[in-house]
Amino acid sequence: MKALMFGWEFPPHILGGLGTASYGLTRGMSVQDDLEITFVIPKPYGDEDQSFLKLIGACNVPVVRKENSWDHVNERIGRIMHPNEYFWYRDHIYYDFTRIGTNELGCIEFSGRYPDNLIQEIDNYEAVAGVLAHSLEFDVIHSHDWLTYPAGIFAKQISGKPLVIHVHATDFDRSRGNVNPTVYNIEKRGMDIADHIICVSNLTRNTVIEKYHQHPDKVTTVHNAVDPVPNVEHFKKEERKDKLVTFLGRITMQKGPEYFVEAAYRVLQRSKNVRFVMAGNGDMMQAMVDLAASRGIADRFHFPGFLKGSEVHQMLANSDVYVMPSVSEPFGISPLEAMQVGTPSIISKQSGCAEILAHAIKTDYWDIDAMADAIYAIVEYSSIYKTLSEEGIKEVNSITWDKAGLKVRSIYNRVTGR
Amino acid sequence: MKNICFYFQVHVPYALRRYRFFEIGKDHYYYDDFGTEQQIRELADKSYLPANRIIANLIRTSGGKFCCGFSISGAAIEQLEQYAPEVIDSFKELADTNCVEFLAEPYAHSLSSVFNDNEFELQVKKHSAKIKELFGKKPTSFRNSELIYSDEIGEKVAKLGYNTILLEGAKHILGWKSPNYVYGHPYLPKVKLLTRNFSMSNHIPFEFSNTSWADYPLTADKFAQWIADAPEKEEIFNIWLGYEAFGSIQKDYTGIFEFLKALPTQTFNRGIGFITPSEAGKMTPVDTISAPYPLSWSGEEKDLSSWTGNHLQEEALQKLYSVAERVNLCKEKALKRDWQTIQDTDYLRYMSFKNAWGSTFDSPYDAFINYMNILADFLLRVDAEYPTSIENEELNALLKTINEQEATISELENTIKTLRSRKTK
């Protein structure tokens, strides 16, 4: 079976959880011998791991026919894509996309990020999908997140192949209910036209059914998994006098940072040897600094800013407790990452990963008392720390992408009638 | 002649309230009274009262040939006295028929038999005194909380004067032996052991209304026939279960009460009688069985892992029983009462990852957090009475003096008496 996937990010150049999940899933599916995956992203950098799939950069696919010599093409994009492939795509341009601004190769420039003209990039991506749908052979189309739904729909309309869309988040999660009508429209259209919808949690599935009015039979949950941390033994806890409680993520409304500060305030009323860390950036950062100061706990509350790469793992490994008080989290991979390095996690019941984790403490995001209670217990009692840490590692190591891959495969089989 | 030996356990833990860590040292009340009342009232109305009525009736109509045993924990007695005293009255009526036996057990439904001998002894004595006070008779047979038993525990129990002990008929101690005989303790010839027939006992609470069970439906006829079909020499069938099986686990509409009503007729027709645990204890043992490690009636493993199986439970138990000596020195009534209540095995079982049924908490971790907060407050109160700065050895010495003072006094009195009598001569 051949799958044509549309994504937006791919490691190592990622901006959010979408890239990690796309990578993990395709990697997990690559163990299936009879499956070939072609993964399209707007802009590859050339250093992506292509050992288990074929990666196509939308920015290298011509949508307008322009005459170029083989050598010129090779010089321009040969590093990333073979020129013959370029000419193959060029021969399959059936629509007139000259209205779109292209470079001398007839290709569209993509930022590959989330720029202000995002809607325009989504439209351009759709155009590329049209060319690819004519050029490539595939049995099923798989679109990751709303940015790529239009591309998937277009490919379906051209090829007549079934479309599976993968909902990593909905606008209801991002906006706490104040949805952007344009985004909602794109999401809704994608779900309506899709042959099957995959959601990363039952929480998201419910949103899709209730807010996007999809038939439950068409919506399946495939929980995300987590890749093993490379050199996990490298991330050791450093000896220190104070216990460390960590929040890590975008400091935005969706992540519920204010509940973390309030819980910290309660814990510090009783325990003096605890420090709190809020790592990350976001539009609520200043407000959180103010809140911590007004509660009088600024001496025990730290803002190290945005962490990346191995800094994240080191921070998690150094922590005694990881807290994710998200108001609405479609899945939430970070508690699993914390558990991989043996750090106990406290997660909100409003997060998708709560559905599959038994060895994490779950509280309602608004229940500051329960959250504080759990933090207090973990820093105070060695047995609960030890149990959460040991059982957590065991549990998280059993959540693997190849299992998720098999579930996705059974959905492919269903929609293709095999 | 074949006999059924029934005993029904009546136990329900107090409902603990949500106790947050910032209340430690500030609020010393740990219970959810509303929850407790609701729980015990429901059990009384749906289970205990109707079942007691049926049993009273069976005793009357059979002319005293139907008999059974009850084990009522201290916690259950206290709750019934407070919220459903008519249940106590109905048990008293049953006691008056002389066909019902009340068993001895540790008052607090605790693991004290495993963790603290002195505490165990105190609790058993307290329970037996309470049973005597309510029902007029001192218990003569012993069943431990959760049927926990080992050779060593058997020895402790025998020292307290009980020669009939009830235990689980676990495969790992019985081996090829059948539970349907009376056995003896390996090195205390006086002590008789009764072993629970767990497969037959469990059919009643767990399979009665289970339509996917191979032998569904369970009728009194069928149940009696199983016993009748057993080998001729098997003489005692120990059917022991939680009393809430009638009316609460198996609801009224499943026909469970009809089953209970019909059973004696069916067994009498087949020449099968009923016997109380004490009566059974008078039979001659066919063999001895040895249990070097503690066993219980819980789970598949039939060991202590439901209460001591993980680190959470270990820490809780270790902290709880670390103050046993101190608490017993205390005079404060409220403290002693809380001490009894929080030892309940169920609170520890709620922290189990495999056997936390009936828990009111979200997860074992949640149960642990709440319990440890309560325990932390409790430990502070004990510390206020007897600071941890006093060494345990020192306390032990004190405790020894206190425990032995009565014996010493009576000894001295005797000496005085003999001296006086000599003098008068």
Contacts between the chains, C-beta under 8 A, distances in Angstrom:
chain1	res1	chain2	res2	distance
A	266	B	22	6.3
A	269	B	22	6.2
A	270	B	21	6.3
A	270	B	22	6.1
A	270	B	24	7.4
A	358	B	353	7.8
A	358	B	363	7.3
A	361	B	363	7.2
A	361	B	365	5.1
A	361	B	366	7.2
A	361	B	369	7.8
A	362	B	362	6.6
A	362	B	363	7.1
A	369	B	20	5.4
A	369	B	22	8.0
A	372	B	20	7.6
A	372	B	21	7.2
A	372	B	22	7.5
A	373	B	20	5.2
A	373	B	21	5.3
A	373	B	369	5.6
A	373	B	373	7.1
A	374	B	365	7.6
A	374	B	369	6.1
A	376	B	21	4.4
A	377	B	21	7.2
A	377	B	365	8.0
A	377	B	368	7.1
A	377	B	369	4.3
A	377	B	372	6.2
A	377	B	373	7.7
A	380	B	21	7.9
A	380	B	372	7.8
A	381	B	315	6.1
A	381	B	368	7.8
A	381	B	372	5.8
A	382	B	315	7.0
A	383	B	311	4.0
A	383	B	312	5.2
A	383	B	314	6.4
A	383	B	315	3.6
A	383	B	316	7.8
A	383	B	368	7.9
A	384	B	311	7.7
A	384	B	312	5.9
A	384	B	315	7.8
A	384	B	365	6.5
A	384	B	368	5.8
A	384	B	369	7.3
A	384	B	372	7.9
A	386	B	311	5.3
A	387	B	310	6.1
A	387	B	311	4.7
A	387	B	312	5.7
A	387	B	365	7.9
A	388	B	365	7.1
A	391	B	353	7.8
